[in-house]
Amino acid sequence: MLFSWLASVLAFGGLISLLVVNPHDFGKGFHRFNGALACLFLTAGVAGGMLHGVSGWCALLSSTLWVLFVHWGVLRPLRAWLCVPIVMTGWALLSGSSTAPRSPLLLTPSWAGPSMALSAGILMGSVSIAMLLGHWYLVIPGLPMSHLRRFTFFMAGCIGLRMASGMISLASSHSSPALEGASAWSVAGGMAGFYFWQRIGIGLLAPAILAWLVYRTIRIGSTQSATGLLYVMMIFVLVGEMISRYLYVSLGVPQ
């Protein structure tokens, strides 16, 4: 179920992040490749049970059709139609299989799980697209550095969105009756502190530092170093989101 969840939210975030990519310099090949990856991840989400029913199949079908249209058609007018698989995938995530915490230390609002899933997907999608953008620079020399620089700002904004989502969800939670009124912050940082602080350090602070390093390497024109940093950043983000998912599903701690 963890892989199914990761694949589903990553597909959503990857499709959204494609809207930020310049269609002129990163043409049909880049969009077709990333769209096909999203279809593969959505297939894993449907097969794993995270996405089910009409919404899951609509997300997969709309993404597949978009990839086929891009392959056989003209990219620029089809960019606007990318909103259709994005909306379908978001609908599938919001109406998909929800997992209640097994032994909740905190009682969270109903919107906490969906908001964390969407923000996690946008973060993972932005980092994965940035990593592939960096690889494209290595394959096609001479691409303008402004595209990767602009996308780095977008990626940094996604890290901030993920931080805000976790903090607001945690601030809106309260402890279970068995904990006799302990604050949500003390429960997260104390009782669940072993995993909570790993999640903060590995999944949020480390990517934020790496995003700054990526920006610095782009400023000096070193796309190869930037791409290597983005690979490392992707690993940190994935590990951080896995810890975050464990915190929420097992202990009811949103982050």
C-alpha positions in Angstrom: 0.0 0.0 0.0 2.9 2.4 0.7 4.3 2.0 -2.9 0.8 2.4 -4.3 0.3 5.7 -2.3 3.8 7.0 -3.3 3.2 6.2 -7.0 -0.3 7.8 -7.0 0.8 11.1 -5.4 4.0 11.2 -7.5 1.9 10.9 -10.7 -0.3 13.8 -9.6 2.7 16.0 -8.7 4.6 15.1 -11.9 1.6 16.2 -14.1 1.2 19.5 -12.2 5.0 20.2 -12.5 4.9 19.6 -16.3 2.9 22.8 -16.5 5.9 24.8 -15.4 8.2 23.3 -18.0 8.9 25.4 -21.1 7.2 23.6 -24.1 9.5 25.2 -26.7 12.9 24.0 -25.4 11.5 20.8 -23.8 9.3 19.5 -26.5 7.2 16.5 -27.2 9.9 14.0 -26.1 10.1 15.4 -22.6 6.4 15.7 -22.1 5.6 12.3 -23.6 8.2 10.6 -21.4 7.0 12.2 -18.2 3.3 11.6 -19.2 4.1 8.0 -19.7 5.8 7.8 -16.3 2.6 9.3 -14.8 0.6 6.6 -16.5 2.9 3.9 -15.1 2.5 5.3 -11.6 -1.2 5.6 -11.9 -1.4 2.0 -13.1 0.5 1.0 -9.9 -2.0 3.1 -7.9 -5.0 1.4 -9.4 -3.4 -2.1 -9.1 -2.4 -1.4 -5.5 -5.9 -0.2 -4.4 -5.0 3.4 -3.7 -7.0 4.6 -6.6 -10.2 2.6 -7.3 -13.5 2.9 -8.9 -14.5 5.3 -11.7 -12.2 8.1 -10.5 -9.1 5.9 -10.6 -9.8 4.6 -14.1 -10.7 8.1 -15.3 -7.3 9.4 -14.1 -5.5 6.6 -15.8 -7.5 6.8 -19.1 -7.2 10.6 -19.3 -3.5 10.5 -18.8 -3.0 7.8 -21.3 -5.0 9.7 -23.9 -3.1 12.8 -23.3 0.2 11.0 -23.9 -1.1 9.5 -27.1 -2.4 12.9 -28.3 1.0 14.5 -27.6 2.7 11.7 -29.5 0.6 12.2 -32.6 -0.4 15.8 -32.3 1.1 19.3 -31.7 2.3 19.9 -28.1 1.5 23.6 -27.6 -2.3 23.5 -28.0 -2.3 20.2 -26.0 -0.6 21.8 -23.0 -3.9 23.3 -21.8 -5.6 19.8 -21.9 -3.0 18.6 -19.4 -5.4 20.1 -16.8 -7.8 17.2 -17.5 -5.6 14.4 -16.2 -4.5 16.6 -13.4 -8.1 17.2 -12.2 -8.9 13.5 -12.7 -5.9 12.4 -10.7 -6.6 14.8 -7.9 -10.2 13.6 -7.8 -9.0 10.0 -7.7 -6.7 10.8 -4.8 -9.3 12.6 -2.8 -11.9 9.9 -3.3 -9.5 7.0 -3.2 -8.7 4.5 -0.4 -8.3 6.4 2.9 -6.3 4.7 5.6 -7.3 5.4 9.2 -4.4 5.6 11.7 -3.9 2.3 13.5 -2.9 3.5 17.0 -3.6 7.3 16.8 -1.8 9.5 19.3 -3.5 12.5 17.8 -7.0 13.2 16.5 -6.6 15.0 13.2 -9.1 17.0 11.1 -10.6 15.2 8.1 -8.8 17.4 5.6 -5.4 16.7 7.0 -4.8 13.4 5.1 -5.9 14.7 1.7 -4.0 18.0 2.1 -0.8 16.2 3.0 -1.2 13.7 0.1 -1.6 16.5 -2.4 1.2 18.6 -1.1 3.5 15.6 -0.9 2.7 14.7 -4.5 3.5 18.2 -5.6 6.8 18.2 -3.8 7.9 14.8 -5.1 6.7 15.7 -8.6 8.6 18.9 -8.7 11.8 17.3 -7.5 11.5 14.4 -10.0 10.7 16.8 -12.9 13.7 19.0 -11.9 15.9 15.9 -11.8 14.8 15.0 -15.4 15.2 18.6 -16.5 18.8 18.5 -15.3 19.4 15.2 -17.2 18.0 16.8 -20.3 20.6 19.6 -20.1 23.3 16.9 -20.1 21.7 15.2 -23.2 21.0 18.4 -25.1 23.8 21.0 -24.6 23.1 24.7 -25.1 19.7 24.8 -23.4 19.1 28.2 -21.6 19.9 28.0 -17.9 16.9 30.2 -17.1 14.6 27.3 -17.4 16.3 25.2 -14.7 16.8 28.3 -12.5 13.1 29.1 -12.7 12.1 25.6 -11.9 14.4 25.6 -8.9 12.3 28.5 -7.5 9.2 26.5 -8.1 10.7 23.5 -6.4 11.6 25.7 -3.4 8.0 26.9 -3.2 6.8 23.3 -3.2 9.1 22.6 -0.2 7.5 25.6 1.6 4.0 24.4 0.7 4.8 20.9 2.1 6.2 22.5 5.3 3.1 24.7 5.7 0.7 21.7 5.1 2.3 19.7 7.8 2.5 22.5 10.3 -1.1 23.6 9.8 -2.3 19.9 10.0 -0.3 19.4 13.2 -1.5 22.7 14.7 -5.1 21.7 14.0 -4.8 18.3 15.7 -5.3 17.5 19.4 -4.2 14.6 21.5 -6.3 11.5 22.0 -8.3 11.3 25.3 -5.8 8.7 26.7 -3.0 11.3 26.7 -4.9 13.7 29.0 -4.7 16.9 27.1 -1.1 16.8 26.0 -0.4 19.3 23.1 -0.1 18.1 19.6 3.5 19.5 19.4 4.6 17.7 22.5 3.2 14.4 21.3 4.8 14.8 17.9 8.2 16.0 19.1 8.3 13.8 22.2 6.4 10.5 22.1 6.8 10.3 18.3 10.0 12.3 18.3 12.3 9.5 16.9 10.4 9.4 13.6 9.1 13.0 13.7 12.6 14.7 13.8 13.9 12.3 11.2 11.0 13.3 8.9 11.8 17.0 9.5 15.5 16.6 9.0 15.6 14.1 6.1 12.4 15.1 4.3 12.2 18.9 4.7 15.4 20.6 6.0 17.8 18.5 3.9 15.9 19.1 0.6 15.7 22.9 1.4 19.5 23.0 1.8 20.0 21.0 -1.3 17.6 23.3 -3.3 19.8 26.2 -2.3 22.9 24.3 -3.4 21.3 23.5 -6.7 20.5 27.2 -7.2 24.2 28.1 -6.5 25.5 25.5 -8.9 23.1 26.7 -11.6 24.4 30.2 -11.2 27.9 29.1 -12.0 26.6 27.1 -15.0 27.4 23.6 -13.6 24.4 21.6 -14.8 26.1 18.3 -14.1 26.6 19.1 -10.4 23.1 20.4 -10.2 21.7 17.2 -11.6 23.7 15.1 -9.1 22.4 17.2 -6.2 18.8 16.7 -7.6 19.3 12.9 -7.6 20.3 13.1 -3.9 17.4 15.5 -3.2 15.0 13.0 -4.7 16.2 10.3 -2.4 15.8 12.5 0.7 12.3 13.5 -0.3 11.2 10.0 -1.0 12.6 8.7 2.4 11.1 11.7 4.1 7.6 11.1 2.6 7.8 7.4 3.6 8.5 8.4 7.2 5.7 10.9 7.0 3.3 8.3 5.8 4.3 5.9 8.6 3.8 8.7 11.2 0.3 9.4 9.9 -0.9 5.8 9.2 0.6 4.2 12.4 0.6 7.0 14.9 -1.9 9.6 13.6 0.8 12.3 13.6 0.4 14.6 10.5 3.6 16.0 9.0 
